[in-house]
Amino acid sequence: MLAHALRGDDRQQGRVRGTEDLTEREHQILGLISQGMSNKLIARELDISEGTVKVHVKHLLKKLALHSRVEAAVWALKNLP
């Protein structure tokens, strides 16, 4: 949840939980979410449809056990290089 993301509770044994399961595209989208970009802007940036972005966001949230794109942005800022 957001409280866990804010506290940075997601590191386990020196690695970041869940990132090994993300596809390269999901990593890209997570990075763009953390920059505050909307689905529409992400779609334009990556030259894909907004619907495709939504699917990727849904999958990465599930893989990281997060509930919102705000949580994902906070999590990414705290846990990714």
C-alpha atoms as an extended CHARMM CRD file, in Angstrom:
* protein
*
        81  EXT
         1         1  MET       CA              0.0000000000        0.0000000000        0.0000000000  PROA      1               0.0000000000
         2         2  LEU       CA              1.0110000000        3.6330000000       -0.1870000000  PROA      2               0.0000000000
         3         3  ALA       CA              2.2830000000        3.6540000000        3.3970000000  PROA      3               0.0000000000
         4         4  HSD       CA              4.6450000000        0.7730000000        2.5980000000  PROA      4               0.0000000000
         5         5  ALA       CA              5.8600000000        2.4920000000       -0.5510000000  PROA      5               0.0000000000
         6         6  LEU       CA              6.5080000000        5.7180000000        1.3370000000  PROA      6               0.0000000000
         7         7  ARG       CA              8.4640000000        3.8740000000        4.0300000000  PROA      7               0.0000000000
         8         8  GLY       CA             10.4750000000        1.9770000000        1.4300000000  PROA      8               0.0000000000
         9         9  ASP       CA              9.5540000000       -1.4600000000        2.8430000000  PROA      9               0.0000000000
        10        10  ASP       CA              9.9520000000       -3.1750000000       -0.5280000000  PROA      10              0.0000000000
        11        11  ARG       CA             13.6410000000       -4.1050000000       -0.4080000000  PROA      11              0.0000000000
        12        12  GLN       CA             14.3030000000       -7.7180000000        0.4580000000  PROA      12              0.0000000000
        13        13  GLN       CA             17.7780000000       -9.2510000000        0.7520000000  PROA      13              0.0000000000
        14        14  GLY       CA             19.4550000000       -6.5400000000       -1.3370000000  PROA      14              0.0000000000
        15        15  ARG       CA             17.1570000000       -6.7950000000       -4.3470000000  PROA      15              0.0000000000
        16        16  VAL       CA             14.0270000000       -4.9610000000       -5.3280000000  PROA      16              0.0000000000
        17        17  ARG       CA             10.8730000000       -7.0360000000       -4.9110000000  PROA      17              0.0000000000
        18        18  GLY       CA              9.1110000000       -7.9180000000       -8.1280000000  PROA      18              0.0000000000
        19        19  THR       CA             11.2360000000       -6.0820000000      -10.6700000000  PROA      19              0.0000000000
        20        20  GLU       CA             12.6540000000       -9.3110000000      -12.0860000000  PROA      20              0.0000000000
        21        21  ASP       CA              9.1240000000      -10.1550000000      -13.2520000000  PROA      21              0.0000000000
        22        22  LEU       CA              8.6050000000       -6.8770000000      -15.1330000000  PROA      22              0.0000000000
        23        23  THR       CA              9.0360000000       -6.8110000000      -18.8820000000  PROA      23              0.0000000000
        24        24  GLU       CA             11.2870000000       -4.2100000000      -20.4800000000  PROA      24              0.0000000000
        25        25  ARG       CA              8.1840000000       -2.2790000000      -21.6060000000  PROA      25              0.0000000000
        26        26  GLU       CA              6.7480000000       -2.3610000000      -18.0680000000  PROA      26              0.0000000000
        27        27  HSD       CA             10.0650000000       -0.9900000000      -16.7610000000  PROA      27              0.0000000000
        28        28  GLN       CA              9.8540000000        1.8080000000      -19.3340000000  PROA      28              0.0000000000
        29        29  ILE       CA              6.2970000000        2.6460000000      -18.3970000000  PROA      29              0.0000000000
        30        30  LEU       CA              7.0710000000        2.5540000000      -14.6730000000  PROA      30              0.0000000000
        31        31  GLY       CA              9.8740000000        5.0450000000      -15.2620000000  PROA      31              0.0000000000
        32        32  LEU       CA              7.5540000000        7.3490000000      -17.1940000000  PROA      32              0.0000000000
        33        33  ILE       CA              4.8670000000        7.0740000000      -14.5120000000  PROA      33              0.0000000000
        34        34  SER       CA              7.4680000000        8.1110000000      -11.9370000000  PROA      34              0.0000000000
        35        35  GLN       CA              8.1180000000       11.2070000000      -14.0610000000  PROA      35              0.0000000000
        36        36  GLY       CA              4.4500000000       12.1200000000      -13.6880000000  PROA      36              0.0000000000
        37        37  MET       CA              3.3780000000       11.2900000000      -17.2210000000  PROA      37              0.0000000000
        38        38  SER       CA             -0.2380000000       10.4100000000      -17.9900000000  PROA      38              0.0000000000
        39        39  ASN       CA             -1.2330000000        7.3230000000      -19.9820000000  PROA      39              0.0000000000
        40        40  LYS       CA             -1.8540000000        9.5540000000      -22.9990000000  PROA      40              0.0000000000
        41        41  LEU       CA              1.6310000000       11.0850000000      -22.8210000000  PROA      41              0.0000000000
        42        42  ILE       CA              3.2430000000        7.6890000000      -22.2560000000  PROA      42              0.0000000000
        43        43  ALA       CA              1.4150000000        6.3450000000      -25.3100000000  PROA      43              0.0000000000
        44        44  ARG       CA              2.7230000000        9.2180000000      -27.4340000000  PROA      44              0.0000000000
        45        45  GLU       CA              6.2600000000        8.8240000000      -26.0640000000  PROA      45              0.0000000000
        46        46  LEU       CA              6.3730000000        5.0870000000      -26.7990000000  PROA      46              0.0000000000
        47        47  ASP       CA              4.2740000000        5.2270000000      -29.9800000000  PROA      47              0.0000000000
        48        48  ILE       CA              1.6890000000        2.7580000000      -28.6600000000  PROA      48              0.0000000000
        49        49  SER       CA             -2.0170000000        3.0910000000      -27.9470000000  PROA      49              0.0000000000
        50        50  GLU       CA             -3.3510000000        4.4630000000      -24.6860000000  PROA      50              0.0000000000
        51        51  GLY       CA             -5.1970000000        1.1650000000      -24.1890000000  PROA      51              0.0000000000
        52        52  THR       CA             -1.9180000000       -0.7300000000      -24.4210000000  PROA      52              0.0000000000
        53        53  VAL       CA             -0.4100000000        1.5590000000      -21.7850000000  PROA      53              0.0000000000
        54        54  LYS       CA             -3.3640000000        0.8380000000      -19.4970000000  PROA      54              0.0000000000
        55        55  VAL       CA             -2.8060000000       -2.9150000000      -19.8740000000  PROA      55              0.0000000000
        56        56  HSD       CA              0.9050000000       -2.5530000000      -19.0610000000  PROA      56              0.0000000000
        57        57  VAL       CA              0.1140000000       -0.3890000000      -16.0260000000  PROA      57              0.0000000000
        58        58  LYS       CA             -2.4060000000       -2.9450000000      -14.7970000000  PROA      58              0.0000000000
        59        59  HSD       CA              0.1400000000       -5.7490000000      -15.1510000000  PROA      59              0.0000000000
        60        60  LEU       CA              2.9830000000       -3.9100000000      -13.4450000000  PROA      60              0.0000000000
        61        61  LEU       CA              0.7520000000       -2.8850000000      -10.5350000000  PROA      61              0.0000000000
        62        62  LYS       CA             -0.2510000000       -6.5090000000      -10.0610000000  PROA      62              0.0000000000
        63        63  LYS       CA              3.3310000000       -7.7830000000      -10.2920000000  PROA      63              0.0000000000
        64        64  LEU       CA              4.5350000000       -5.2270000000       -7.7290000000  PROA      64              0.0000000000
        65        65  ALA       CA              1.4720000000       -5.6960000000       -5.4770000000  PROA      65              0.0000000000
        66        66  LEU       CA              0.6010000000       -2.0060000000       -5.6800000000  PROA      66              0.0000000000
        67        67  HSD       CA             -2.8450000000       -0.4530000000       -5.8600000000  PROA      67              0.0000000000
        68        68  SER       CA             -2.4450000000        2.7750000000       -7.8320000000  PROA      68              0.0000000000
        69        69  ARG       CA             -0.1710000000        4.5920000000      -10.2260000000  PROA      69              0.0000000000
        70        70  VAL       CA              0.6390000000        7.0520000000       -7.4180000000  PROA      70              0.0000000000
        71        71  GLU       CA              1.9310000000        4.1450000000       -5.3250000000  PROA      71              0.0000000000
        72        72  ALA       CA              3.8750000000        2.9360000000       -8.3590000000  PROA      72              0.0000000000
        73        73  ALA       CA              5.4710000000        6.3600000000       -8.8580000000  PROA      73              0.0000000000
        74        74  VAL       CA              6.4990000000        6.6250000000       -5.1990000000  PROA      74              0.0000000000
        75        75  TRP       CA              7.7350000000        3.0410000000       -5.2060000000  PROA      75              0.0000000000
        76        76  ALA       CA              9.8000000000        3.5880000000       -8.3550000000  PROA      76              0.0000000000
        77        77  LEU       CA             11.3800000000        6.7760000000       -7.0190000000  PROA      77              0.0000000000
        78        78  LYS       CA             12.4070000000        4.9910000000       -3.8250000000  PROA      78              0.0000000000
        79        79  ASN       CA             13.4740000000        1.6470000000       -5.2760000000  PROA      79              0.0000000000
        80        80  LEU       CA             14.7850000000        2.0280000000       -8.8150000000  PROA      80              0.0000000000
        81        81  PRO       CA             18.1260000000        3.5100000000       -9.8490000000  PROA      81              0.0000000000
